[in-house]
Amino acid sequence: MAELVTTDAAALARAAGANLDLVRAPFTLPRSRLLVFAAGAGGRRTVPVDSTAPIEGVRVCTAEYERRLDDCEVFREIRVLDAAGAALPVTDIQPQLIEFGGGVVSLSFAGPAALSIGLRDDAAAGDGPVTVELHGPRGDASVPVQRFPLGGAAASVCLAIAPDRSATIAVAGAAQHREHAAASERLWLDWFANTPRVRPELQEMTAFCWWVLGANIVELPALGNARAVVPSKIGYVGLWQWDAYFIAVGLSHGDPELAREQLELAFRFPSADGQLPDVVHEEGILATSDDLPAADRETLRRAGSSIADPGSPVPLTKPPLAAWALRKVMDATPGDDEWAKALLPTIARSQDWWFTVSDLDGDGMPEYGHPYSSGLDDSPIFDGPLPTTAPDLGAYLVLQDAELARLAEHFGVADPGVAEAHRARSTATMAKLLELWDEEAGFFRARAAGEPVGSYAVVSLLPLLTGALPVPVLERMLAALDDERLFGTPWGVPTVAVDDPDFSPERMWRGPVWININTLLVEGLRASGQPERARELAERTVALVTHGGGPHEYFNPYSGEKAETATTAFGWSAALFIELAVQLSA
């Protein structure tokens, strides 16, 4: 990837556009639920990526919470045909438009819920007539193929897509299409004007990652059209709690207002006892096992999981990193902190919830009552019975109470006992966390319903975040990070130790490298007095995203490529690439 030395929004948009292929990165618009793929792409996570065949048609789907793209198809294929009936290929893709046939025809958005397809102004009559051909959704024989010749007063076609995926089609002139394309371009240029500035060799990927964050904005109409930056419009169309934390950290370097909005949305629906929900989405929230989508529950049943049908509702949340995220956003945007002060009570009550409700065995160390609450759903530490005592959760709780103490002092909370109480609980939790250290094995060992878990997973490294490990323990953990038999793989830190029987380089949370875990380890190394190691891991992580072709969900630790089943244009990977790139460029 070439070095990019520019602060020009148009140049940054072009740099991002170089990564838009309609397969890994669909054509979309901030706030829109519409996605445009190459015909035949989308609809499943495993996608072809190296084909050199031209794209001769596009597919349109909507992005909906917990619905497969195949079930959200609006047009199976849209083709642009020349006078002989041959398809004009896609010849350029930029954030604001897709060009067919060298620009004779282009496709753009006409606002968040419509697409416009029209002739170029100077398309000569000698080019011959051009026709737009629309094929309805796959399997719906009631929708006939529709054809619209373009020319004269009918030089464009506007496709308005309703929430029920029905389409209203209207013909219009060239001027209307030109106005739609110009409006889309202005929107994207405004977005790219805020692209964080980083080292030249990191700027092109930063521009693409900034595009990902803009592209992943959706509106939540039931919440006053609140803007949620979702993990992905391909499969993750909601605001997941800890995704929101990581995404807010990246956004804070270019759009602080949107970063704050992510945190405010994540904190908007606490339960009466303080629990924060796992997901906020257009239909409500996911806060207990009763809220699980039917497809999720069926998947758990097929896997023989005991958590598919619990005897009573199990709370679902995400790891307690709220105060960490709040501090990171505050640090990136110094000045008016009143917005953050207003969120402190909600974070403090959520922290209390872990100790009062999720300490399921009453020993002073909270547990995960459901794998989903860990964010690491498929980790082998959850293969045994629940609840799970996990070293990552202990580390997060130590960190969060320490952050809450600092924030209470920063904001001058009237009662000095508030900060003291958080600090005392952080110290007590640290003592409980150290009880999980297995001296013989040399790692922090998780427990399943009180019994030791055999798997050596990356959760055992996250106590680095506390910055308070005894020197002998720290030295063993640093050695594990270097050991190629454990976590010293070429492209960052795998989520399970290489020599563990549960290690799989392609299986979610059982071996692949995740950008959020690498970033937390960068934070942990820095907190543990290892700034050189932290910087080295940060450099390897941004190199991984560049080498792998973009901010994918997770990566093979040996090849550095997208894992086969990982989704693409993933929000926290994009946001944390930006966070690390900004750090490395300081």
N, C-alpha and C positions, 0 to 999 in steps of 0.2 A: 504494500500500500504506500503510495507516494506521500511525501510531506505536503501539508496544506498550510500555507502561511497567508491567512486572510481573516478579516473580520466582517467581510461583506456577506449579507444575508443570502443574496442570490447565489454566490459561489458556494456557501455552505449547503444551500438547498440542492445544488447540482451534485455536490459531493455525497450527500445522503441519497440522492436519486440513483447514483451508481450502484447502490445496493438493493434497489427495488426490482425484484424479479418476478413478481406475481405468484411466486411459489412459497419461498420462505418469508417474503415480505409482501403482503397484499397491498393494493391501492385502497386508501381510505382517507378519511378526513377527521380532524379533531371534532369531537362531539357526535360523530355519525355512528350509526349501527350498521352501515353498509360496508361490505368487503368485496373487492374485485380481484379475482384470481385468474391465472391462466386456466382455460377450459380443462377440466379434469383434475385440477389441483385443489388443495384444501380438503376438507372433509375427513381427513385422517392425519395422524401425526407423522407417519412415515411418508416422506414425499421425495420424488426424484429431484435432484439438485444439479446435476451435471449435464443435462441434455442440451445439445447445441441446436436442436430443431427449433425453427421459428414458432412463435406463439401466434396462432391463426384465429383464435377466438378467446373470449373471456367469460368467466362465470361470476355470477353475483349472488351473494348470500347475505344474511343478516347475522349479527352477533347477539346471541341471547344467552341468558344465564342457564347453565347446565343443559343446553340443547346442542346436539351435534350439528356441525355445519351441513351435513347431508339432509338434516331435517329442517334446515333454515334456508333452503335454496329458493331463490326468486327466479333467476334465469339460469338454466343449465348451460346455455351458451349464447353469447352475442357475437355475431360475426359481421364484418364489413366487407362487402363483395364488390368487385370491379365490374366493368361492363360485360365481361365474359363469364361472370358468376364465380370467379376465383376469389378466395379469401385474401384480403390485404393483411399482411403480417403486422404485428406490433413491432415498431421500429425504434421507439424511445419511450421510457417511463421516467417521469419526474413526479415529485410530490403533488403537483397541481394538475397534471394531465397525463394521459396515455395517447401516444400517436400511432396511427395506422398508416401504412403505405408511404412512409417518409414524411408524414405530416399532412397528407391530403385530408384526412379525417382525424379528429381527436375526441377523446372521452374525458369529461371533467365532472366535478360535482356541481349541482345546482342547489346549494344549501345542503344541510346534513342528511336530508331524507330523499334526495333525488339525484339522478345522473343526467348529464346532457351529452349527446353525441352529435357532432356537427362538422360540416365542411370548413376547411380553411378558407379565409376570405378570398384569397387569390387563386383558389382551385379553378383551373381553366376548363372551359367546356371541352377542350381537346382531351382532357383526362378521361372523358367518358362518364356516363352515369355511375353513381355509387349508391349501393343499397345497404341499409342496416337490416340485419336478419336476427330476429329474436326467437329463441327456443325456450319454452316454459320449463318449469321445474321437472326434474327427472321423475318418471313414473306417473305424471299427471297428463293423461291422454286428452283431457278435456280442454287443454290449452293448445290451440293450433300454432304452428309456426307463423310468425307475422313478419312482413317485409315492408320497409319504408324507403322508397327512393328519395335521395337527397338532392335538392336543387331549388333555385329560385326562392320563393317565399317559404318553402319547406326544406330549408337547408340544414335543419337540426331536428332532433327528436329528444324530448324530455321524458324521463321515466321517473315518476314520483312513486315511492314505495311506502305503503302504509305499515303501521305496526303489525298488522296481520299478514304481511308479506304480499298483499295484493298490489298490483301495479296499475297506475293510471298513466296512459301514454298520450302525449300531445306533440304535434309538430309545431315548429316555430322557425323563425328566420335565423340568418347568420348572426345578426346583432345580439340576439338573446344568448346564443351559445358563447359568443365572444365575451359578453358581460359575466356569464357564469364562470368561465375560465379565468377571467381577470379577478373576480372575487375570490376564487380559490387560491390564486397565486398570491393575492394580498394577504390572505389569512396565513398561508405558510410562510411568507416573508416576515410577517410580524412575529411568528413563532421562532424562526431561525435567527432573527435579530438578537434573541436572548440566549443563543447557544453559548455555553461556557467556553472560555478561551483556555486552551491547554497547549502543551508542547506541540510543535508543528507535526511531528510524526504520529501524534495521537488525535489530531484535529478532525481528520476525515471520519474515523470511527466514532469520535465524539458527536459529530454532526449526525451520523446515522442513529446513534443511540438517542440523541435528542429528538430525531424524527420518531423513533419508537415511542417515546413518552408522549409526544403530541398525538401520534396516531392512535394510542391506546386510551385516549380520553373518551368517555361516554357520558351521556346525561342520564340522571336518575329522575325521571319526571315526578315520581311520587314524593321526592324530596326537594321540590322546588327547582328542578333542573340542576341539582348539584352536580359538579363535575367530579367524576371518579376516574382516576388513571388506573385501569384494570391491569392485571398481570399480562393478559393477552386477549385480543379479540378472537383468538382461535382457541376456544376451550376453557378460558378462565374469565368470564365476563361478569365480574363482581369486584367489590373491594374487600379483599382478604386482609385481615388485620395486620399480620406482620409484613405482608407485601407492601401495604400502605406505608409502613415505617421505612422500609428500605427505599421505596419509590420517593417518598418525601425528602429523604436525605439527598438523593440525586437532583430532584427538582429544585431544591433550595439554592442551587448554584446558578439558576437562570430564571426561575419563576417562583419566588418565595411565597407569593399569595396562593398559588396552586398547591405548593408544598404544605402550607398550613391547612388548606382545605382538606387534604387527604387525612391529616391527623384529626381534624375536627369531625370528619365523617366517621373515622374509626372509633371515636370516643362518644358518638352521638347517642348510642343506644345501650347504655349499661343496664344490667339487671338491677333489681331492688337491692341485691346483696353486693353489687359492685362488679360482677363479671362482665367483661367486654365480649361481644359476639365474635365468632369466627369470621363471618362474612356479612357484609351489607350489600344488598342487590336490589334490582328494580321491583322485586316482588315482596321484599321484606328483609328478614335477617336469618342467619343460620346461627343459633345459639345453643341448641341441644340436639341430641340424636333424633328427637321427634321431627326436627326441621330438615333432616337429610332428604335430598332428592331421591325419588324412587329408583333412579338408575344407580346411584351410589349404594343404596341399600341392597339392591339386587347383586351388584358386583361383590359386596361383602358376603352375601349368602353363598354365591358360587364358590368363593374362596374358603368357605367353611368357617368364616370368622364368627366368634362368639359375640362380637360387638354389633352384628347386623341387626339383632333384635333384642336389645337389653331389656331386663325386667322392668326398669324404670328409666326415665329420661336421664341421659348422661350429658353434663355441660360440655359444650364445645367452644373453645377459645383459641388463642395462639400465644406463643411465648411472650413473657413480660419484658418487652424491649421498648415500651412506650416512653419512659423517661430518657432512655438513651437517644431515641429518635428526636424527642423534643429538644434535647441539648444540642444535637448535631445541627438541627435546623436553626436554632438560636445562634449557634456559633457562626454559621454561614451567613446569617443576616442580622448582624448586630444593630441595636437601636431599640425600637419599640418592642418591648417584651410583654406588654399587657395581655396580648392574645395568649401567650404561653402561660402566664399566671392564672388565667381563667380555666385552663385545662388541668392544672395541678390537682385539684380535689378529685377529679375523675380518675386520674392515674393512681393517686394514693389509695382510693377505694378499691381499684382493681388489684393493687398489690396486696391489700388486706384480704381480698377474696381468696387469693392463693393459700394464705395461711389459715383462714377460718373455714373454708369450704373444701379446698383441694388437698389438705393434709389428711389423706384418707385413712392413714393408719395412726394418726395422732402422735407421731414421734418428733414433730417440730420441723420436718423437712417435707414440703409439699410434693405431690406426685402428679404425673399425668394420668388422668382417669380414662383417656381415650387417645389413641395415636394421633388423631387429627389435631388435637390441641398442641402437639409438639411441632407441627409443621413438617415433620420428617415421617410422614405417614407409613411408609414402607420400610423403615429402618428395621434391621433384624433385632434391635433391642425390644421391639414390640411383638416378637414371635411368641413369647411366653404369656403367662397370665397377667392380667392387670390388677391393680395399678402399677405403674412403672416409676420407680425412683431413678431419676436420670441426672447425671452430672451437669448436663447443659442447663437444665432447669434451675438447679442449685446456683450455678454461676450467674444466670440471668437475674435471679432474685437478689443475690448479693449485690450485683451491679446496680439494680434498680433502686434498692433501698439507699445505697450510697449516693446515687444521683438525686434521689428525692431529698436527702439531707442537704446536699449542696444547693439544690434549687430552693428549698425552704429558706436557707440562709441568704441566697441571692435576692429573693423577693422580700426579705425582711418579715417573714411570717411572725406574727406577734408573740406567739407562744414558743419560747426557745426549746421547750420539751419536744416539739414536733421533730426537729432535726435530730435531737438526741435519741429519740425513739427509733427513727429510721436507721441511724448509725448503729445503735445497739442491736437491732434485729439483723442488720447486715453482718455484724460480727458473729452473732449466734449462728446464722445460716452458714457462714464460712466454716465454722467449727463442724457443723453437721456435714457439709460438703467434703471436708477432709476425711471424714469417716468412710467415705466411698473409695478412698485410695487403697488399692491392692498392692502392697509392697512387693510381693512375690511376682505378680504378673507385670507390674510396672505401669499400671494405668488406673484411672478412675473407672470403677466397674458399676454399671447400672444394676438395678435389682428389679425382678419381676415378682410382684406380690411377696416381697421380702427375700426372695431367693436370688443368688448371684446370677447374672446373665453372662454367658460365655463370650458373646460377640464383642469384638474390639472395634467400636465405631467412632466416628469423628466427634460425637458428643463427649467423648472422654478427653478431648483436647480443649474444649471450650472453657474449662476453668481458668485458662490463661486470661480470660476477660477480667477476672477479679483483681489481677495485679498483686495478689497477696499470697502466692504459693511459696512454700518453703523451698529453699535453694535446691536440695536434693530432688524434690519432686519436679521442679522446673527443669532441671538438667535432664531428667529421664524423658520429659515431654519434648524437649528440644531435640533430643537424640531420635525420638520416634519420628519427628517431622523430617529428619534427614535420612532415615533408614529406608532404602528402596524396598525392603521386605514389609514395611509398614505403611508409612504415609509419604515417602519420598519419591512419588511418581513424577514423570517429566513435566506435566502440565498442571501443577498445583496439588492440592490436598484431596485425595479421594475420601468418600464418605464412609468407607469401611476399610480397615487395614488390609493390605494386599494379601498377607498370608492367612487371613481369616477365612474359614470355610464358607462364610456367607458372602464373600467378596464377589462382585460381578461388575465388570467395567461399563456395562450398558444399562443395568437395571436401576431404576429410580431409587435413590437414597441407599443403594447397596454397593456403591463403588464409584459412580461418576463424580466429577468435580462440579461443584455448584459455586457460582460467583458470590452468593451471600455468605456462604460458609467461609470461603477464602477471605472475604472482607472482614468478617468477625474475627478471624484468626489474625489478620493484620492488626486490628484493633487490640486484640489480646496480647500479641507480641510487643506492641508498643507500650501497653499498660504494664507489661512484665519486664520492662527495662531492656528490650531487645529492638531498638530502632532500626539497626541495619538489617536484621532478619525481616522486620516488618516491611521495609522498603523493598527488599528482594522479592518477597511474596507478592507485594503489590505490582511490581514490574512483571512478574511471571503471569499474574492474573490478567493484566491488560493485554499482554502478548498473546494469551490464550484466546481472548475474544477476537482479536485481530486475526490470528491464525485460523480460528474456527469459522470465520466468515460472518461474525455478528454475535449479538447478545442472545444466545440460545438459552433454553431452560437449564440444560446441563450438558456436560461434555465427557467424552471418553478420556480417562486420565493418561492413556498411552499415546493415542493418536492426536489428541487435542481437537478432534472434530466433534461436531454435534452428535450426541448419542442418538441412536436410530429412532427411539420413541419420544425424544424431547420435542416440545413445541418450539416455535421460533418467535423472533421479535418480542422477547420476554421482558416484562417491565422491570423487575428488580435487577436483572442482569444488565440492562441498559443503564439504569439509575446508578448502580454501584460501579460500573465501568467509569461513568462520569465522576463519581466521588473519588475513585482512585486516581483517575487521570488528573483531576484538579489537585489532589494531594501531591502527586509526583511532579507537577508543573510549578508548584509554589516556589 
